[in-house]
Amino acid sequence: MKIYDFLIIGAGSAGCNMAYFLHKENKSVAVVDREEIAGGASGAAGAFLSPLPGKTNLYNSLVNDALEYCLDFYQNLLPSAVDKKGVLRVANGNFDEDKLSQNSIKCKYFSTKKLHDISKNFMNIDGYFYENAAVIEPIQICHELTKGCDFYKIDIQELHFKDGLYMIENIKAKNIILAQGVSSSLVKIPYMRIAPIFGLRIDVKTTTEVPFNIHKSISVSTNKQDGTISIGATHERHDTAKMECITTCDKCAFYANSDEIQTQTLLKQAEELIKLEDLEVVKTYKGARATIKSYFPVIGKVIDYESSLKKHPCIKNGTKIPPEMLEYFPNIHVINALGSRGFVYGPYLAKILTQNIVYNKPIPKEISTEKLFYKMARKN
Ligand SMILES: Cc1cc2nc3c(=O)[nH]c(=O)nc-3n(C[C@H](O)[C@H](O)[C@H](O)COP(=O)(O)OP(=O)(O)OC[C@H]3O[C@@H](n4cnc5c(N)ncnc54)[C@H](O)[C@@H]3O)c2cc1C
């Protein structure tokens, strides 16, 4: 029986990018998912790669660094799945004119007149154009990332660890990477509280030429290589609903019935930006993205919360115990909470985590499991 160096649970952007970088380091990798590759949120994603404007801070620096990295990365990986024509950001409640114009990233102001000169179909809008933005084909990208790795379709219920190896059905592995998105974690990580935020993407055919991506509170893509455009948004917070998912959204009773209304809402929002002629909806996708309160993604070794506090109860009073003295689940790492930017973060985070695992390079504090652990331990 083959013993893998790594078994990755979850074949979305997080898991597939981990598979790619670990495989590149000559590790043998198995990827497991209860669905197909990109059968979760990743298959539903827009998948827009856009900058986060505004004055430089820790969060938008992370997003914009990840964006720079991923644009080159995807273009080298699979150019046929990337359309890089830039994005027009139109002001809304979250991003007013001030935020859009105070910029660390290069952009150009496009007036209503300029937009009408580009296309008569633009509505009376104006905005800021960012050249460094793209839209990708998420399913094709995920398949490409896992080339050279083995894929197994299994719904994993629990992890068994014996004699230094994890065993799942007849797969044996030395290390586990949890890349489970909104699903219940296979080990207890109480300090990483994942909440699902649901969203919808529709692919439409239209005779209108959309010169670049447009983003307000929803996103409209440029015409992609298959002739369709994607329209997407993820901000349906179902806070009163069950907060974890055991299936994909199209099989979820809670979510299954709301298609038609949401599709119409998306189309209406798109038509407030650009008139789409001879429109025909060809496909709808649903998914739930995983987010934590701070909106930062999370990567690192998985700390055993209970055992660590049992061993060092003084952590609760603020005593500084260095991370290497904490208790960890053996050989388990996590990559999750990629939020609304799963394809922007995917390659960047997977590279950092792989370098940490293979070469012990540090993980920036703001995205580490340790940060969340100490925060919760001290709060309690
Ligand atoms: C409608 C929509 C539009 C979006 N638009 C964009 C966008 O424009 N740009 C962008 O960058 N991001 C976008 N996102 C966000 C992006 O899709 C997510 O951040 C990203 O897909 C998360 O990837 P993931 O690998 O963490 O999770 P997922 O893709 O959900 O993958 C997790 C996988 O783990 C599997 N799994 C979990 N537990 C188990 C288990 N026990 N056994 C077996 N399998 C298991 C699940 O089946 C799932 O396939 C969008 C999301 C949605 C829903």
The ligand as an SDF file (V2000), in Angstrom:
LIG
                    3D

 53 58  0  0  0  0  0  0  0  0999 V2000
  -20.7460   32.4360   -5.5210 C   0  0  0  0  0  0  0  0  0  0  0  0
  -19.3410   32.6520   -5.1110 C   0  0  0  0  0  0  0  0  0  0  0  0
  -18.5610   33.5810   -5.7770 C   0  0  0  0  0  0  0  0  0  0  0  0
  -17.2200   33.7710   -5.3920 C   0  0  0  0  0  0  0  0  0  0  0  0
  -16.4530   34.6470   -6.0910 N   0  0  0  0  0  0  0  0  0  0  0  0
  -15.1290   34.7370   -5.8480 C   0  0  0  0  0  0  0  0  0  0  0  0
  -14.3120   35.5570   -6.6400 C   0  0  0  0  0  0  0  0  0  0  0  0
  -14.7750   36.2280   -7.5370 O   0  0  0  0  0  0  0  0  0  0  0  0
  -12.9590   35.5730   -6.3800 N   0  0  0  0  0  0  0  0  0  0  0  0
  -12.3980   34.8210   -5.3830 C   0  0  0  0  0  0  0  0  0  0  0  0
  -11.1640   34.8420   -5.2330 O   0  0  0  0  0  0  0  0  0  0  0  0
  -13.1850   34.0560   -4.5800 N   0  0  0  0  0  0  0  0  0  0  0  0
  -14.5310   34.0020   -4.7830 C   0  0  0  0  0  0  0  0  0  0  0  0
  -15.3240   33.2400   -3.9820 N   0  0  0  0  0  0  0  0  0  0  0  0
  -14.7480   32.6570   -2.7690 C   0  0  0  0  0  0  0  0  0  0  0  0
  -14.0090   31.3930   -3.0910 C   0  0  0  0  0  0  0  0  0  0  0  0
  -14.8320   30.5860   -3.8570 O   0  0  0  0  0  0  0  0  0  0  0  0
  -13.6470   30.6820   -1.7910 C   0  0  0  0  0  0  0  0  0  0  0  0
  -12.9160   31.5110   -0.9360 O   0  0  0  0  0  0  0  0  0  0  0  0
  -12.7860   29.4610   -2.0770 C   0  0  0  0  0  0  0  0  0  0  0  0
  -13.4100   28.6790   -3.0520 O   0  0  0  0  0  0  0  0  0  0  0  0
  -12.5750   28.6540   -0.8280 C   0  0  0  0  0  0  0  0  0  0  0  0
  -11.8200   27.5390   -1.1740 O   0  0  0  0  0  0  0  0  0  0  0  0
  -11.6650   26.3610   -0.1400 P   0  0  0  0  0  0  0  0  0  0  0  0
  -10.7710   25.3790   -0.7790 O   0  0  0  0  0  0  0  0  0  0  0  0
  -11.2730   26.9130    1.1980 O   0  0  0  0  0  0  0  0  0  0  0  0
  -13.1380   25.7890    0.0610 O   0  0  0  0  0  0  0  0  0  0  0  0
  -14.0360   24.8660   -0.9030 P   0  0  0  0  0  0  0  0  0  0  0  0
  -13.8660   25.1990   -2.3090 O   0  0  0  0  0  0  0  0  0  0  0  0
  -15.4180   24.8890   -0.3460 O   0  0  0  0  0  0  0  0  0  0  0  0
  -13.3810   23.4230   -0.7020 O   0  0  0  0  0  0  0  0  0  0  0  0
  -13.5300   22.6580    0.4780 C   0  0  0  0  0  0  0  0  0  0  0  0
  -13.7720   21.2380    0.0440 C   0  0  0  0  0  0  0  0  0  0  0  0
  -13.6170   20.3720    1.1510 O   0  0  0  0  0  0  0  0  0  0  0  0
  -14.4590   19.2830    0.9670 C   0  0  0  0  0  0  0  0  0  0  0  0
  -14.6120   18.6230    2.2750 N   0  0  0  0  0  0  0  0  0  0  0  0
  -14.8250   19.2310    3.4670 C   0  0  0  0  0  0  0  0  0  0  0  0
  -14.8700   18.3170    4.4520 N   0  0  0  0  0  0  0  0  0  0  0  0
  -14.7020   17.1100    3.8750 C   0  0  0  0  0  0  0  0  0  0  0  0
  -14.6710   15.7890    4.3830 C   0  0  0  0  0  0  0  0  0  0  0  0
  -14.8310   15.5350    5.6790 N   0  0  0  0  0  0  0  0  0  0  0  0
  -14.4740   14.7670    3.5050 N   0  0  0  0  0  0  0  0  0  0  0  0
  -14.3160   15.0160    2.1770 C   0  0  0  0  0  0  0  0  0  0  0  0
  -14.3450   16.2550    1.6430 N   0  0  0  0  0  0  0  0  0  0  0  0
  -14.5290   17.2920    2.4830 C   0  0  0  0  0  0  0  0  0  0  0  0
  -15.7410   19.9110    0.4240 C   0  0  0  0  0  0  0  0  0  0  0  0
  -16.5130   18.9760   -0.2920 O   0  0  0  0  0  0  0  0  0  0  0  0
  -15.1870   21.0140   -0.4870 C   0  0  0  0  0  0  0  0  0  0  0  0
  -15.1180   20.6180   -1.8410 O   0  0  0  0  0  0  0  0  0  0  0  0
  -16.6650   33.0440   -4.3110 C   0  0  0  0  0  0  0  0  0  0  0  0
  -17.4640   32.1090   -3.6320 C   0  0  0  0  0  0  0  0  0  0  0  0
  -18.7830   31.9060   -4.0220 C   0  0  0  0  0  0  0  0  0  0  0  0
  -19.5820   30.9020   -3.2630 C   0  0  0  0  0  0  0  0  0  0  0  0
  1  2  1  0
  2  3  1  0
  2 52  2  0
  3  4  2  0
  4  5  1  0
  4 50  1  0
  5  6  2  0
  6  7  1  0
  6 13  1  0
  7  8  2  0
  7  9  1  0
  9 10  1  0
 10 11  2  0
 10 12  1  0
 12 13  2  0
 13 14  1  0
 14 15  1  0
 14 50  1  0
 15 16  1  0
 16 17  1  0
 16 18  1  0
 18 19  1  0
 18 20  1  0
 20 21  1  0
 20 22  1  0
 22 23  1  0
 23 24  1  0
 24 25  2  0
 24 26  1  0
 24 27  1  0
 27 28  1  0
 28 29  2  0
 28 30  1  0
 28 31  1  0
 31 32  1  0
 32 33  1  0
 33 34  1  0
 33 48  1  0
 34 35  1  0
 35 36  1  0
 35 46  1  0
 36 37  1  0
 36 45  1  0
 37 38  2  0
 38 39  1  0
 39 40  1  0
 39 45  2  0
 40 41  1  0
 40 42  2  0
 42 43  1  0
 43 44  2  0
 44 45  1  0
 46 47  1  0
 46 48  1  0
 48 49  1  0
 50 51  2  0
 51 52  1  0
 52 53  1  0
M  END
$$$$
